[in-house]
Amino acid sequence: AQVSYTEPLKKRRFLEVSYNFNTLDADYDHKVNDIENMIPVINDTLSNFYSSVFQYHRPGISYRYSGENTTYSAGLQYQISDLTGQISRSEDDIRRSYKNFLPRFFWRSDLGNGKNIRFYYNTRINQPSITQLSPVLDNSDPLRLYIGNPNLDAEYNHNMNLNFNSFSQFSSTSIFASIGGTLTHNKIITSRFINEEFREISTPINIDDEKGFNAYASYGRPLKPIHSRVTVDGSANLTKTQNVIGGELLDLNRWSRMIGISISNMNS
């Protein structure tokens, strides 16, 4: 449910106040059966059931300006989140609460002749699931054990992006370029280690930060001799995170790069 009220201020300027409420109920039923005399019998030791309720209240305020060539808005929200869960194999309920300010900003400028530039910045919260918080050992696979971490914090994500777009209606030439980055505080990763019985034990943990960088560009134009359009594009992505190997927290960098070309028939 969401409600908002917009109040006009001076020319082309607006003030908006809003309130958002969201609730999500989830049930998880993990049944493991043994076969006895060709009849499935529930294994209470390996079976598990839980239910969870996640809800948040998010009031906010924003200021917006809509000019002829420039538009921008700046806003701030305050999210109060609550996660509760009941697990069949645990005597204690899981209860976690998170309170966070969520700023956001958007700016767009029309440069004329089919060109514009845009910038946006926003934040969001990614809460851990009941499975990640549950301290109950999941031993349905005896070689790969999983146990949750009730001390997990929610992820706090910053995301920003700058885009440039140009299109000429006379030559049908298009140019698009984008550059952006992400920063996630309290990033949730999975820690794995092998015990003396050669079993893999996994548990989620928080790391301080995970950083990401991305860039993309494309150029397209028609090829009149063959009545087609050719587009060349490329992208690059870098993620700087951490991983647990042998009980030691190590830095990990992930690179991905792409370049491509496509030709399409303009008569289709």
Stockholm file with secondary structure:
# STOCKHOLM 1.0

chainA/1-268         AQVSYTEPLKKRRFLEVSYNFNTLDADYDHKVNDIENMIPVINDTLSNFYSSVFQYHRPGISYRYSGENTTYSAGLQYQISDLTGQISRSEDDIRRSYKNFLPRFFWRSDLGNGKNIRFYYNTRINQPSITQLSPVLDNSDPLRLYIGNPNLDAEYNHNMNLNFNSFSQFSSTSIFASIGGTLTHNKIITSRFINEEFREISTPINIDDEKGFNAYASYGRPLKPIHSRVTVDGSANLTKTQNVIGGELLDLNRWSRMIGISISNMNS
#=GR chainA/1-268 SS CEEEEEEECSTTEEEEEEEEEEEEEEEEEECCEEEETTEEEECTTTCEEEEEEEEEEEEEEEEEEECSSEEEEEEEEEEEEEEEEEETTCSSCEEEEEEEEEEEEEEEEEEETTEEEEEEEEEEEECCCHHHHCCSCBCSSTTEEECCCTTCCCEEEEEEEEEEEEEETTTTEEEEEEEEEEEEEEEEEEEEEECTTSCEEEEEEEEEEEEEEEEEEEEEEEEGGGTEEEEEEEEEEEEEEEEEETTEEEEEEEEEEEEEEEEEETTC
#=GC SS_cons         CEEEEEEECSTTEEEEEEEEEEEEEEEEEECCEEEETTEEEECTTTCEEEEEEEEEEEEEEEEEEECSSEEEEEEEEEEEEEEEEEETTCSSCEEEEEEEEEEEEEEEEEEETTEEEEEEEEEEEECCCHHHHCCSCBCSSTTEEECCCTTCCCEEEEEEEEEEEEEETTTTEEEEEEEEEEEEEEEEEEEEEECTTSCEEEEEEEEEEEEEEEEEEEEEEEEGGGTEEEEEEEEEEEEEEEEEETTEEEEEEEEEEEEEEEEEETTC
//
